[in-house]
């Protein structure tokens, strides 16, 4: 029996790798390389005794996860660069839903381009026990710009509904494998476009509204999608009302349906909401907006002010593409004084601002990892409950995408060499998804200055998590004071760190 348990303990390391990053220098920084023979995993969380801590670190010069342990209290240091104080660990704010990414066609295509054993390593890196344990997954309803063609499930005949080859090749089997590593993934579905004939533009990609006579048909279409995936043993936690409804007002060639705020109110209260609530999927979380900060005022003035629509809404989805212009304080527009709604980040990626000469993929970029970190912390500071990345993996050009909308991803696949690269973005996401587990609560905290960015959480198991980033090039000393018990830790320059403490 002891041998059996010993084998169980070492199997993940034998199959998926060891803790150290297999570092490769790139033009833009450093990545961790995974292939048939090696892939780094996360050092296991120790069983901490009271007063003990474990510190996980990722830095610009040392990618991957490193881990050290220690105990509090330690001798207070008057030379500490910054002090992070938690007065009462029961003084909590929002509850965390989770962190994850999207199961796009492009992700499936890239995953399947790798040898079978490397495919397993990639999925394990995201979802496995010794991976970063993503627990959120976004699933497109039909095709997106990260497909090889525009498509829906009723393109040839509106009286039929058929999942496409992309579902059976790139989405369903991949999601099933991910669920094999983590059965607690919360999946949420997002629609891009209805069939061309149901839109005023008669095109999936050209801007167009849903024709009024197809409103109920389109609501029923969502039920058919949920049922089709359920027949393949995939169930959903949530559903967004429309991916970026305001894309329809732009010439972007992305599959779309254009909704004014007033039309979105009608769609929710008269069609989608009643159809979902009167179906066998009545417990599904309905997430509206699924769009950028820039158009949040319209959400507040129209959708959230309509009591009938609000009755069906559970949460608000946020994309990050206007965040470089719109401050996080705008998230206040996503709040209602009539109903407690969760706010969830539902899409983000780097490399999308091509007009500025930025490359779609900048392999190993530490700056792009910090973009993720800062945006997550900004969002969470305004009571956002989680954050969902866009494509889980892309190729070296940032695709495939049939409209050449190439962007970056936390994992980049090199199919010709049978390997993939974990970027700093991957490890930044892991500092949240791995340690700030679902149902953790953000804790009120303060810092003595702005030398670091920090945030504190209390996990369901009682451990305290302190996320700390150091944007400077210099190592610093940080004092952490938790309800009067304090200690000092050293934080490397250009690093992100997770401090876990057992009170």
Buried (B, 14 or more C-beta within 10 A) or exposed (E): EEEEEEEEEEEBEEBBBEBBBBBBEBEBBBBBBBBEEBBBBBBBBEEBEEBBBBBBBBBBEBBBBBBEEBBBEBEEBEEBBBBBBBBEBEEBEBBBBBBBBBBBBBBBBBBBBBEEBBBBBBBBBBBBEBBBBBBBBBBBBBBBBBBBEBBBBBBEEBEEBEBBEBBEBBBBBBBEBBBEBBEEBBBBBBBBBBBBBBBBBEBBBBBBBBBEEBBBBBBBBBBBBBEBBEEBEBEBBBBBBBBBBBBBBEEBBBBBBBBBBEBBBBBBBBBBBBBBBEBEBEEBBBBBBBBBBBBBEBBBEBBBBBEEBBBBBBBBBBBBBBBEEBEBEBBEBBBBEEEEBBBBBBBBBBBBEEEEEBBBBBBBBBEBBBBBBBBBBBBBBBBBBBBBBBBBBBBBEBBBBBBEBBBBBBBBBBBEEBBBBBBBBBBBBBBBBBBBBBEBBBBBBEBBEEBBBBBBBBBEEEBBBBBBBBBEEEBBBBBBBBEEBBBBBEBBBBBBBBBBBBB
